[in-house]
């Protein structure tokens, strides 16, 4: 396997963030969500500068072959934090090479450095590879997920 470098993206890494979104679009088969209305560079730089936003890219020869987006969430019931792993994907030609595990392990170290007590992630029913990976690395809970629409202006 080629050497995979795991990079933590910051405000100067716009090209890598665009590469990460393009890889997500392909891996998730969702070009509309990840490329239909791309934000401008200033928006990405501002977001990547936010301390609660974590973006990791697995890079080989300048190409993004995997990545994570995650968010640090301060809690109100105790003086502690959680990290929500929102997106994780690996390009098809780099799957089954431990890239996802390396990304998660880096995220776990970042979470520990920030004083978080847990990293949590969702997996969809039927996404057997994700379920197998997360089951290997953590404790499974059965939960329900609901999207609550936000009222529009009209």
Phi, psi and omega in degrees: 000141175297155178292123178258123177258127177266119184243138171270121185276141177234187186298340178271004186253044184298315182298319178293322178296320176295321176296322178296314178297322178295319178294319176300316181304316181287312183296321181270359183051049184219066183295333181293313181293321187262353181214356184290329180215067185296139178289160178282170184300321181297319179298312180298317180298317179297317181293317180292344176274347181292133183293338181272353181262129179236121176234124179241139177234134171266120189237136174230117178055038180085352180263132175282118182248359178186166178180170180224141161242137183212163184223131176276129183240111174288143184257152179261336183282338176212160177279076180206173182231158170234157174241125179262114176279106187273308179233138173217127176208156176227137178302145187306320183283000176241008178286156180066026178238016177071018177293314180300317179297318178297320178297314180296318179298320177296317179298320178298321178294318178299315180300315179298317179298331181269001178083018178284150181262345181201153166249129178236155186210151174256154171222142180278144172305135180093347177271071188301319178298318179295316180299318179296317180297309183293326178295325179291328188260347185207194182257129182272136174236145175265117181226166173249147180241136179230135171263119180258114184295148178263129181298143179278179181287339187260000000 
